[in-house]
């Protein structure tokens, strides 16, 4: 008897950079976000279900908004954590806010490849619906109406 495959949640599929349609195939060619030169190199389609990753030319320009939201949320989280764990003071000569700013800037630079990948994964998941029965429901031409092959990479 074959075991039922564990289905990933939306959150784990998105953070793990899995295809939003089947939640099984990886959308990036390399799993390592720090492999420079391939940070944003995506598979043209999901290696498992065949879902195209670029739905139209310039599709991923919208990820700038998602990346901005993620970095603001990260900065707020580190600010609150710093405030709770170390504290801030308004005394002259207390540089804890400056230290937090330096720490936050270094952390955001170090995590930027991850933010960029998760932003693409989130953006794609907003436009591609999860299909739990993807094996029995192949991708149809009608579902790819946003793709104009003649215009691919024409920018």
C-alpha positions as CSV (number, residue, x, y, z in Angstrom):
1,X,0.0,0.0,0.0
2,X,1.5,3.3,-1.0
3,X,1.9,6.0,1.6
4,X,0.0,9.2,1.2
5,X,2.4,12.0,0.6
6,X,2.4,14.7,3.2
7,X,1.0,18.0,1.8
8,X,2.9,21.2,2.5
9,X,1.0,24.1,4.0
10,X,0.9,27.4,2.1
11,X,3.4,28.9,4.5
12,X,6.0,26.1,4.3
13,X,5.6,25.8,0.5
14,X,6.1,29.6,0.1
15,X,9.0,29.9,2.4
16,X,10.6,26.7,1.0
17,X,10.2,28.1,-2.6
18,X,8.1,25.2,-3.8
19,X,5.7,25.4,-6.7
20,X,2.4,27.0,-5.6
21,X,0.3,24.6,-7.8
22,X,1.6,21.2,-6.6
23,X,3.8,22.3,-3.6
24,X,6.3,19.6,-4.6
25,X,8.6,21.0,-7.2
26,X,11.3,23.6,-6.5
27,X,10.9,26.9,-8.4
28,X,14.6,27.8,-8.3
29,X,17.3,25.9,-10.1
30,X,19.6,26.0,-7.0
31,X,18.4,25.4,-3.5
32,X,21.2,27.5,-2.2
33,X,20.2,31.2,-2.1
34,X,23.9,32.2,-1.6
35,X,25.1,30.6,-4.9
36,X,26.0,33.8,-6.5
37,X,25.1,34.1,-10.2
38,X,22.1,31.8,-9.6
39,X,20.3,33.7,-6.8
40,X,17.3,34.4,-8.9
41,X,17.6,31.8,-11.6
42,X,14.3,30.0,-11.7
43,X,13.2,26.9,-13.5
44,X,11.1,27.9,-16.6
45,X,8.4,25.5,-15.2
46,X,7.9,23.4,-12.2
47,X,9.9,20.1,-12.6
48,X,7.1,18.2,-11.0
49,X,3.8,19.5,-12.4
50,X,4.9,21.7,-15.3
51,X,3.5,25.0,-14.0
52,X,5.3,27.9,-15.8
53,X,7.0,30.2,-13.3
54,X,7.0,33.4,-15.3
55,X,3.4,34.0,-16.2
56,X,4.0,37.0,-18.4
57,X,6.9,39.3,-19.4
58,X,8.1,41.3,-16.4
59,X,5.9,39.3,-14.1
60,X,8.3,39.5,-11.1
61,X,8.5,43.3,-11.1
62,X,5.8,43.2,-8.4
63,X,8.0,41.4,-6.1
64,X,9.6,44.7,-5.1
65,X,6.5,45.4,-3.0
66,X,6.6,42.0,-1.3
67,X,10.3,42.4,-0.6
68,X,9.8,45.8,0.8
69,X,7.0,44.5,3.1
70,X,9.3,41.6,4.2
71,X,12.2,43.9,5.0
72,X,10.0,46.4,6.9
73,X,8.5,43.5,8.9
74,X,12.0,42.2,9.6
75,X,13.2,45.6,10.8
76,X,10.2,46.0,13.1
77,X,10.8,42.6,14.5
78,X,14.5,43.2,15.2
79,X,13.7,46.6,16.7
80,X,11.2,45.1,19.1
81,X,13.5,42.2,19.9
82,X,16.4,44.7,20.6
83,X,14.1,46.8,22.7
84,X,12.9,43.9,24.8
85,X,16.3,42.2,25.2
86,X,18.8,45.1,25.3
87,X,16.6,48.2,25.7
88,X,16.8,51.8,24.4
89,X,17.6,54.9,26.3
90,X,17.2,58.6,25.6
91,X,20.3,59.5,27.6
92,X,23.1,61.5,25.9
93,X,25.9,59.2,24.9
94,X,23.8,56.0,24.7
95,X,24.3,54.6,21.3
96,X,22.0,51.5,21.5
97,X,19.8,52.8,18.7
98,X,22.8,53.2,16.5
99,X,24.0,49.7,17.3
100,X,20.6,48.3,16.5
101,X,20.7,50.2,13.1
102,X,24.1,48.8,12.3
103,X,23.0,45.3,13.3
104,X,19.8,45.5,11.3
105,X,21.6,46.8,8.2
106,X,24.1,44.0,8.3
107,X,21.4,41.4,8.9
108,X,19.3,42.7,6.0
109,X,22.2,42.7,3.6
110,X,23.1,39.1,4.7
111,X,19.5,37.9,4.3
112,X,18.8,39.8,1.0
113,X,19.0,36.7,-1.2
114,X,16.5,34.9,1.0
115,X,14.2,37.9,1.0
116,X,14.3,38.1,-2.8
117,X,13.6,34.4,-3.3
118,X,10.7,34.4,-0.8
119,X,9.3,37.5,-2.4
120,X,9.2,35.7,-5.8
121,X,7.6,32.7,-4.2
122,X,5.0,34.8,-2.5
123,X,4.2,36.8,-5.6
124,X,3.8,33.6,-7.7
125,X,1.6,32.0,-5.1
126,X,-0.8,34.9,-5.3
127,X,-1.4,34.3,-9.0
128,X,-1.2,30.4,-9.2
129,X,-3.9,28.5,-7.3
130,X,-3.0,25.4,-5.3
131,X,-4.3,22.3,-7.0
132,X,-4.3,19.3,-4.7
133,X,-5.4,17.0,-7.6
134,X,-2.8,18.3,-10.0
135,X,-1.9,14.8,-11.3
136,X,-5.4,14.4,-12.7
137,X,-5.8,18.0,-13.8
138,X,-3.1,18.8,-16.3
139,X,-2.3,22.4,-17.2
140,X,-4.6,23.6,-20.0
141,X,-3.9,26.3,-22.6
142,X,-6.8,28.2,-21.0
143,X,-5.1,28.3,-17.7
144,X,-2.0,29.9,-19.3
145,X,-3.9,32.8,-21.0
146,X,-1.5,35.3,-19.4
147,X,1.4,33.9,-21.4
148,X,2.2,35.4,-24.8
149,X,5.1,33.3,-26.1
150,X,6.0,35.9,-28.8
151,X,6.5,38.5,-26.0
152,X,8.6,36.3,-23.6
153,X,11.8,38.0,-22.6
154,X,11.0,40.9,-25.0
155,X,11.9,43.8,-22.6
